[in-house]
Amino acid sequence: MDLVLKEGLLIQKVVDEVVILEPDSGDYYTLNEIGALMLEQLQQGKSADAITLEISQTFNVTQKEVKQDFTLLLTELEKHGLAHHQAT
């Protein structure tokens, strides 16, 4: 996965959710339990396939559904300037 989170984001877990604060703009975003788990695993450097498999097994949903949700999460993070593609 070439997508990396923007430096300087403030990320706080609150119960089963994660709140992301973009300090430059003051905007904040909330992720539900599954989004929070995906973000945590992304931060740990896990591959998209590993994240998809683990979430699929943990929540008993198809890998196809998880992959769609994960792709949407990554798209939204990038769209809001919270992540960018890492140069290779």
Backbone as a chain_set.jsonl record, in Angstrom:
{"seq": "MDLVLKEGLLIQKVVDEVVILEPDSGDYYTLNEIGALMLEQLQQGKSADAITLEISQTFNVTQKEVKQDFTLLLTELEKHGLAHHQAT", "coords": {"N": [[0.859, -1.176, 0.0], [0.748, 2.071, -1.016], [-0.185, 4.36, 0.14], [0.106, 6.857, 2.549], [-0.379, 8.304, 5.769], [-0.902, 11.773, 6.374], [1.575, 13.783, 7.852], [1.516, 15.04, 11.206], [-1.151, 14.829, 11.841], [-3.657, 14.58, 14.339], [-4.607, 11.874, 16.093], [-7.022, 10.128, 17.803], [-8.245, 7.55, 19.776], [-11.514, 6.858, 20.713], [-13.519, 5.178, 22.696], [-14.953, 2.85, 20.634], [-14.395, 4.136, 18.327], [-12.49, 6.291, 16.123], [-11.092, 9.477, 16.184], [-9.986, 11.885, 13.977], [-8.015, 14.667, 13.79], [-7.278, 17.421, 11.844], [-4.901, 19.56, 12.253], [-4.086, 21.965, 10.92], [-6.286, 22.95, 9.491], [-8.316, 22.615, 11.279], [-10.322, 20.872, 10.897], [-12.187, 17.91, 11.619], [-12.547, 14.352, 11.666], [-14.443, 11.375, 11.908], [-14.115, 7.942, 12.476], [-15.758, 4.82, 12.271], [-15.882, 1.721, 14.182], [-14.836, -0.332, 12.494], [-13.559, 1.141, 10.482], [-11.723, 2.407, 12.118], [-10.169, 0.253, 12.93], [-9.104, -0.517, 10.47], [-7.562, 1.764, 9.875], [-5.736, 1.716, 11.991], [-4.34, -0.652, 11.444], [-3.29, 0.008, 8.972], [-1.531, 2.028, 9.744], [0.276, 0.447, 11.056], [1.619, -0.63, 9.005], [0.639, -2.801, 7.591], [-0.318, -4.824, 4.795], [-2.772, -4.2, 2.207], [-4.125, -6.544, 1.513], [-3.672, -8.156, 3.787], [-4.975, -6.656, 5.752], [-7.593, -6.673, 4.767], [-8.195, -9.443, 4.869], [-7.949, -10.002, 7.658], [-9.94, -8.317, 8.81], [-12.187, -9.286, 7.539], [-12.323, -11.903, 8.575], [-12.561, -11.334, 11.334], [-15.001, -9.937, 11.558], [-16.754, -11.513, 10.21], [-17.53, -11.146, 7.464], [-17.609, -10.848, 3.868], [-14.554, -10.899, 1.987], [-14.636, -9.327, -0.254], [-16.528, -7.333, 0.376], [-15.184, -6.054, 2.472], [-12.896, -5.187, 1.156], [-14.004, -3.298, -0.594], [-14.965, -1.412, 1.264], [-12.537, -0.679, 2.459], [-11.148, 0.423, 0.301], [-12.813, 2.61, -0.175], [-12.429, 4.02, 2.234], [-9.677, 4.694, 2.007], [-9.782, 6.281, -0.28], [-11.369, 8.415, 0.648], [-9.737, 9.421, 2.714], [-7.586, 10.359, 1.213], [-8.886, 12.203, -0.453], [-9.649, 14.177, 1.377], [-7.23, 15.172, 2.073], [-5.821, 13.873, 4.046], [-4.159, 11.816, 3.66], [-1.636, 10.613, 1.439], [-0.115, 9.514, -1.645], [2.803, 7.652, -1.395], [5.988, 8.4, -2.602], [7.792, 6.266, -4.723]], "CA": [[0.0, 0.0, 0.0], [1.579, 3.261, -1.138], [-0.819, 5.508, 0.779], [0.572, 7.119, 3.911], [-1.092, 9.395, 6.424], [-0.244, 13.071, 6.448], [2.246, 14.031, 9.128], [0.936, 16.076, 12.04], [-2.534, 14.566, 12.203], [-3.897, 14.144, 15.708], [-5.51, 10.725, 16.01], [-7.372, 9.705, 19.156], [-9.272, 6.52, 19.874], [-12.546, 7.152, 21.7], [-14.314, 3.949, 22.767], [-14.706, 2.015, 19.457], [-14.211, 4.998, 17.172], [-11.272, 7.082, 16.057], [-11.271, 10.856, 15.739], [-8.794, 12.428, 13.322], [-8.036, 16.126, 13.724], [-6.3, 18.027, 10.948], [-4.665, 20.79, 13.005], [-3.944, 23.157, 10.09], [-7.603, 23.454, 9.106], [-9.26, 22.467, 12.38], [-11.332, 19.885, 10.53], [-12.028, 16.602, 12.244], [-13.227, 13.25, 11.007], [-14.678, 10.259, 12.816], [-14.196, 6.619, 11.857], [-16.417, 3.814, 13.108], [-15.01, 0.661, 14.708], [-14.122, -1.025, 11.424], [-12.645, 2.127, 9.903], [-10.655, 2.613, 13.094], [-9.299, -0.926, 12.854], [-8.378, -0.422, 9.198], [-6.559, 2.82, 10.008], [-4.704, 1.231, 12.912], [-3.519, -1.64, 10.741], [-2.563, 0.757, 7.945], [-0.431, 2.692, 10.441], [1.246, -0.591, 11.419], [2.313, -1.032, 7.788], [0.101, -4.034, 7.019], [-0.755, -4.726, 3.403], [-4.221, -4.152, 1.981], [-4.623, -7.917, 1.551], [-3.654, -8.616, 5.182], [-6.025, -5.923, 6.456], [-8.861, -7.201, 4.27], [-8.383, -10.791, 5.403], [-8.161, -9.96, 9.109], [-11.251, -7.706, 9.104], [-13.175, -10.237, 7.042], [-12.424, -12.996, 9.552], [-12.995, -10.806, 12.632], [-16.397, -9.504, 11.531], [-17.512, -12.515, 9.459], [-18.06, -10.578, 6.226], [-16.79, -11.28, 2.743], [-13.374, -10.089, 1.687], [-15.039, -8.361, -1.271], [-17.143, -6.206, 1.087], [-14.138, -5.358, 3.227], [-12.023, -4.497, 0.191], [-14.742, -2.118, -1.051], [-14.956, -0.441, 2.36], [-11.167, -0.226, 2.649], [-10.868, 1.305, -0.825], [-13.557, 3.844, 0.077], [-11.728, 4.725, 3.311], [-8.45, 5.258, 1.459], [-10.185, 7.347, -1.196], [-11.824, 9.547, 1.46], [-8.564, 9.993, 3.39], [-6.826, 11.109, 0.216], [-9.731, 13.315, -0.897], [-9.653, 15.211, 2.407], [-5.859, 15.597, 2.321], [-5.309, 13.224, 5.253], [-3.2, 10.803, 3.233], [-1.125, 10.828, 0.088], [0.669, 8.397, -2.167], [4.223, 7.75, -1.099], [6.839, 8.256, -3.784], [8.599, 5.032, -4.681]], "C": [[0.895, 1.226, 0.0], [1.007, 4.469, -0.397], [-0.314, 5.643, 2.21], [-0.196, 8.316, 4.465], [-0.249, 10.654, 6.452], [0.399, 13.231, 7.822], [1.52, 15.141, 9.885], [-0.523, 15.871, 12.394], [-2.608, 14.151, 13.671], [-4.967, 13.067, 15.652], [-5.747, 10.207, 17.415], [-8.475, 8.653, 19.097], [-10.215, 6.892, 21.01], [-13.537, 5.994, 21.659], [-13.987, 3.11, 21.536], [-14.484, 2.83, 18.194], [-12.855, 5.683, 17.233], [-11.647, 8.464, 15.538], [-9.935, 11.327, 15.18], [-8.964, 13.94, 13.251], [-6.914, 16.582, 12.808], [-6.017, 19.401, 11.537], [-4.547, 22.062, 12.163], [-5.298, 23.782, 9.764], [-8.589, 23.451, 10.268], [-10.366, 21.471, 12.08], [-11.083, 18.582, 11.285], [-12.947, 15.599, 11.58], [-13.359, 12.119, 12.01], [-14.782, 8.969, 12.001], [-14.899, 5.674, 12.807], [-15.422, 2.719, 13.494], [-14.2, -0.016, 13.613], [-13.137, -0.082, 10.738], [-11.46, 2.371, 10.809], [-9.651, 1.459, 13.039], [-8.474, -0.904, 11.572], [-7.253, 0.607, 9.297], [-5.405, 2.364, 10.902], [-3.762, 0.264, 12.211], [-2.71, -0.991, 9.617], [-1.35, 1.44, 8.567], [0.658, 1.694, 10.833], [1.998, -1.112, 10.201], [1.808, -2.322, 7.173], [-0.372, -3.781, 5.596], [-2.275, -4.682, 3.326], [-4.815, -5.554, 2.069], [-4.692, -8.445, 2.983], [-4.77, -7.944, 5.979], [-7.389, -6.475, 6.069], [-9.167, -8.569, 4.866], [-8.713, -10.753, 6.891], [-9.54, -9.399, 9.463], [-12.369, -8.654, 8.686], [-13.404, -11.367, 8.05], [-12.976, -12.513, 10.886], [-14.487, -10.508, 12.643], [-17.297, -10.408, 10.699], [-18.258, -11.902, 8.267], [-17.131, -10.986, 5.093], [-15.604, -10.341, 2.532], [-13.709, -9.024, 0.641], [-15.649, -7.12, -0.621], [-16.096, -5.377, 1.815], [-13.245, -4.573, 2.28], [-12.701, -3.23, -0.338], [-14.718, -1.023, 0.015], [-13.565, 0.153, 2.564], [-10.775, 0.753, 1.537], [-11.568, 2.647, -0.637], [-12.871, 4.677, 1.163], [-10.471, 5.412, 2.772], [-8.746, 6.431, 0.524], [-10.589, 8.6, -0.423], [-10.658, 10.213, 2.196], [-7.772, 10.864, 2.423], [-7.605, 12.354, -0.231], [-9.696, 14.488, 0.083], [-8.241, 15.662, 2.799], [-5.248, 14.994, 3.573], [-4.276, 12.152, 4.937], [-2.764, 11.14, 1.807], [-0.328, 9.607, -0.348], [2.139, 8.666, -1.91], [5.011, 7.546, -2.38], [7.69, 7.005, -3.641], [9.89, 5.192, -5.408]], "O": [[1.708, 1.406, 0.907], [1.667, 5.506, -0.32], [-0.307, 4.682, 2.979], [-0.605, 9.212, 3.727], [0.977, 10.593, 6.544], [-0.186, 12.85, 8.836], [0.978, 16.065, 9.28], [-1.086, 16.649, 13.164], [-1.726, 13.456, 14.176], [-6.092, 13.315, 15.219], [-4.803, 9.885, 18.136], [-9.504, 8.847, 18.449], [-9.781, 7.2, 22.12], [-14.298, 5.85, 20.702], [-12.841, 2.685, 21.391], [-14.393, 2.267, 17.102], [-12.169, 5.656, 18.254], [-12.414, 8.603, 14.585], [-8.892, 11.188, 15.82], [-9.953, 14.432, 12.708], [-5.758, 16.189, 12.967], [-6.809, 20.324, 11.345], [-4.88, 23.142, 12.65], [-5.436, 25.006, 9.762], [-9.576, 24.187, 10.255], [-11.248, 21.248, 12.909], [-9.943, 18.202, 11.554], [-13.981, 15.95, 11.011], [-12.491, 11.927, 12.861], [-15.454, 8.921, 10.971], [-14.666, 5.718, 14.015], [-14.242, 2.804, 13.154], [-13.004, -0.25, 13.783], [-12.006, -0.47, 10.447], [-10.33, 2.524, 10.344], [-8.439, 1.67, 13.097], [-7.287, -1.232, 11.584], [-6.131, 0.356, 8.858], [-4.238, 2.605, 10.593], [-2.543, 0.347, 12.362], [-1.579, -1.395, 9.346], [-0.265, 1.432, 7.986], [1.83, 2.058, 10.932], [2.905, -1.935, 10.332], [2.48, -2.892, 6.313], [-0.773, -2.672, 5.243], [-2.971, -5.077, 4.262], [-5.892, -5.735, 2.637], [-5.662, -9.108, 3.353], [-5.434, -8.591, 6.79], [-8.238, -6.715, 6.927], [-10.286, -8.816, 5.318], [-9.658, -11.406, 7.333], [-10.231, -9.949, 10.321], [-13.369, -8.804, 9.389], [-14.544, -11.735, 8.335], [-13.778, -13.209, 11.509], [-15.168, -10.794, 13.628], [-18.473, -10.103, 10.503], [-19.458, -12.115, 8.092], [-16.003, -11.418, 5.329], [-15.657, -9.155, 2.858], [-13.128, -7.94, 0.652], [-15.337, -5.994, -1.008], [-16.124, -4.147, 1.776], [-12.88, -3.432, 2.563], [-12.045, -2.203, -0.509], [-14.48, 0.145, -0.29], [-13.43, 1.351, 2.815], [-10.15, 1.781, 1.796], [-10.987, 3.698, -0.907], [-12.747, 5.894, 1.029], [-10.235, 6.586, 3.057], [-8.045, 7.443, 0.538], [-10.203, 9.711, -0.785], [-10.605, 11.439, 2.288], [-7.342, 11.964, 2.768], [-7.028, 13.433, -0.367], [-9.71, 15.649, -0.326], [-8.072, 16.438, 3.74], [-4.276, 15.525, 4.111], [-3.602, 11.642, 5.832], [-3.449, 11.861, 1.082], [0.076, 8.78, 0.47], [2.649, 9.756, -2.17], [4.733, 6.628, -3.151], [8.236, 6.724, -2.574], [10.685, 4.254, -5.47]]}, "num_chains": 1, "name": "protein.A"}
